[in-house]
Amino acid sequence: MGQVFKALADDTRRRLLDRLHEDNGQTLGELCARIEMTRQAVTQHLAVLEAANLVSTVRRGREKLHYLNPVPLHEMQERWIDKFERPRLRALGAVKRQAEEAMTDKPTFVYVTYIESTPEKVWDALTDAELTAAYWGHSNVSDWRQGSRWEHVRTDGSGIADVVGTVVESERPTRLVTTWTEPENEGRADMYSRVTFDIQRHADIVRLTVTHEDLRTERDLADVSLGWPAVLSNLKSLLETGSPLPQEPWLVPGK
């Protein structure tokens, strides 16, 4: 948390985050042009933001794209804001990432969080029906084989799935790729989004990167920007402390 406060204390770094909030997924050159600083200076500031986990990067061909990562801001909200002003200021920690991108092939959302756990435990927490029910409010149900169907099922005993899709890639414990849609849209290729979980060992902890792309509407964008930071914070709490955070009605695309 100290690195986050240090990173946010500098006005230039706050402006870089503002630029990414306005237009997520920018190259170093684009950021330099908008911030009117040298490449070396911007590179140094981005390194501080990456070290604080406020910015994550994804390579697309020869380009390196920079994304605002709201998870640390959400955690800051829970620790320093919610307990003092929970009813009035809850929305401050939910950082909306509106991606109005000219490039169609860059990810819409990229979230990164670091968890004191193992890749195997993180994988199980994403795919085990009972564990997902504990921190997500839905059970992720599948055999998790490539090509299999999966369902995001309510835990109220109704058996209703709010999201369904297909397992595109399944490489335990490092990578899981799934498609997402509402049950009534199943079978319509243009109605699916795609979620990728990349699980990497990072020294003694785990780096979890969640990429959600092919979102269709502003409503989907709003739901995802609210839902993923909350889900990842709750997953992190469950794996590190054994207890999830207080349950929230986690949002899913299109709901």
N, C-alpha and C positions, 0 to 999 in steps of 0.2 A: 504493500500500500504506500510505503514511503516513496518508492520510485514514481508512482502515479502523481503524488502531490508535487514532487520535484519537477516532473515533466510539465505539469499544468501551471507551474509558477512563472514560466517564461511566456511573454506575450507573443513572440514569433511562433512558438510551438502551438499556442492556442489558435493562432491564425491558420496554421497548417491544418489543424483539426477542423476548423471552420471551412476551409477550402474543400476538404474531403467530405464533410457533411453536405456541402452544396453539390458536389460532383464526385461521387465515390469511384475509386479505381483509376487513379491518375498515375502517370509516369513521373519520374523525377523531373524531366524536362518541362512537363505541363505545370508541375508545382512551382518550379523555379520561375516560370513566366508569370504566374499569378501572384507569387509572393514577392517578386522583384528582388531576388537575392541570388548570390552566386551558387553554382551547383555544390561547391564544397561546403558552404555554410548550411544549405538546406539538407545535404546529406548528413551532416553532424547532428542537426536537430531531429531528423527522422530516426537516426540511430538511438537517440534518447527516448523517443516515442515508442520505438519497437522494443527497447529494453523494458519499458513500463507496460508493454502489452497493449498500448493504446492504438497502435498501428500494426497491421499485418500485411504481408506481401504475397503475391501470387505471380508466377511467371506465365506469360502467354507468348510463346515463341521467343523472340529476342527481347521482348519488353518485360519490365518488372513493374507490376501495378500495385499501388498502395491503397489500402482500405482502412477506414476507421473501424476500430474494434470496440464496441460499447460495453463489453462484459465487465472490465474493471470499473467503469463508471456506474454500472448497475450495482456492483458490489459496494462501491463507495456510498451509493444511495442507501443501501440496506443498513450499512454500519453507522453512517454519520448523519443521515437525513431522516430516514423512515422512523427511527425510534423517537425522534423529537417532533416531527411534523408529518406523521404518516398520512392522515386524511387529506391534508391540503397540498402536499408537495410530492405525492407518489409519482406523478408523471415526469418529474425531473430526471429520474434514473432511466427511463425508457427512451433511449436515443433512437430516433427514427432515421433509418437509412433509406432515403428515397433515391433510387438509381434510375436516372433519366439519361441513359448512356447511348452514345452514338454507335458504339461497337456492340454488336449483338452476341459476340462470343465470349465476353468477359463475365465473370460471375456476378450475380446480382448482390449477394450478401456473402461475406466471409467473416466468421466469428472464430476467435482463438481463445482458448482458456488453458491454463496449466493446472493439473490436478495431481495431488500427492497420492499416487496409486500405481498400478501396473497396467500395461496395455490390455492384458487379458481381463482384468476387472472392469476396465472402462468399456471394453467390447461387450461384456456380459451385462453391464448396466444399460447399454443401448438396446440389447436384443432380448433380455429376459423379461417375460411378461409380468412377473411379480415385482421385479425391481423397477421397471418403468411405471407400473401402477403406483409405486410408493412415492416417486418424485415428480412424475409427469401428469398424473391424474388420468392417464390412459395406459392400456397394456399394448405393447408392441408384440404382435402375434405372427409367427412364421416359423418355418424350419430353417430359414436363412440360407437356403441354397440358391445359387445363381439361377434365375428364371422363375423362382417360386413367387407366389403371391404373399403379400404381407398386409396386415390390418392394424389400425390404430383404434383400439376398442375402448369404449367407455367402461369405467369401473363401478357403475351404479347397478350392475346386474342385468342391464337391458340387453347386453350383447351387441349393441349398435356400434358400428365402426364409423367414425367421422372422417377418416382418411384411409384409402386403400392404395395399393400400388404393386410394383414388381421389384424383386431384388435383382439389380443389374450386375453388381459385382459384390462378392463376398469372400474376403480374404482375412480370416481371423488370425491375429487380433489387430491388424493394421489398417484395413480399408473396407468400408461398407458404402455401397451406392444404391439408392432406392429411388423409384419414381413415386410421386404423390398426386392424388386427385380425390375428389369427393365420390362416394359410391355411385351417385346418379350420373357421373360423367365417365365412368369406367368404360374403356374401349375407345374413347375419343382421343386420338393422339395429340390434338392441339390443346387439350385440357390438363395435361400433366406438367408438374414441375419436377425438379430433380434435386435430391439432397445427397451430398457426399460427406462421409465422416472419415477423416484421416487421423489415425492414432499413431503417434510417434513417441518413442522413448526420448526423454530430454534430461540427460544426467540421471538423477534419481527420481524424477517425476515424469509425468506424461503430458505431452502437448496434443490437445484435441482441436482440430480445425474442422469447422462445419461450414460447408459451402452450399448455399441454396440458390439455384438458378432456374431460369425459364418461368419466372413468375409472370402472370398475365395482366393483372389489374392493380390500380392504386390500393384497393382494399387488401389484396394479397400482400402488397409491399408493407402496408401498415400493420397487418396481423403478424407478419414474420418479424418485423423490427421490434414489436412488443414481445412476441413469444419466445424467440431463441435466447435472448439474454436471461430471461427468467428461468427457462428450462435448464440452461447450462449452469447457472448459479445453484440451482437446486440439486443437479447431478453432482456438482463439485462438493456441496455440503454433505450429501449422502455418503459419498465415497471417503471423504476425509474425516467426518465426525460420526458416521453411522446413522445420522438422522437427517431427513430432508428438512428444508425450510417450511414454514407454514404454507399449506396448499393454496394455490391460486388457480383460477380457471384458465389454464394455459391456452393461448390462442393457437389455432392451426390455420393454414392457408384456406381462405374462402369461407371461414366460419365467423 
